[in-house]
Structure formats: structure tokens, C-alpha cells
Amino acid sequence: MTKSAGDRSQSRQLLKLVSSRIIMGNFKSTYGTKKNLSEFTHDHLANERTYLAWIRTAISLTAFAY
């Protein structure tokens, strides 16, 4: 039993629609609200400050070593 080209195309379109709704639905529910976006931004900026502090410390230690 083989599917015609139209059936396969319709199946692909349906799969694309369902998968995009699942992916975007999860994304919106997790990161879509202002509160969650604010928390994400806060955490990201805190991580960046920590990374920059480590870089600054490494540069200072390198400068004092020579």
C-alpha cells in the first residue's frame, strides 16, 4: 500500500504544523511571560558579570606574575 505524492505532502505539512505548535507552545509558556523573561535576563547578566570578573582576575594575576 503506497501513498500518493499528495498524501505525503499533506502528511509533511501536518507534521510541520504540529511540531511547530509543540515547540513554540513550550517556548511561549516557559519564556513568554514578562516575569520569566525578567528572571532569564537577570540570570544572564549575573553570569556575564561573573565571567568578566574571572577574566579580570586572570589578567591581574598574569600582570603580577611578570
Stockholm file with secondary structure:
# STOCKHOLM 1.0

chainA/1-66         MTKSAGDRSQSRQLLKLVSSRIIMGNFKSTYGTKKNLSEFTHDHLANERTYLAWIRTAISLTAFAY
#=GR chainA/1-66 SS CCCCHHHHHHHHHHHHHHHHHHHHHHHHHHHCSHHHHHHHHHHHHHHHHHHHHHHHHHHHHHHHHC
#=GC SS_cons        CCCCHHHHHHHHHHHHHHHHHHHHHHHHHHHCSHHHHHHHHHHHHHHHHHHHHHHHHHHHHHHHHC
//
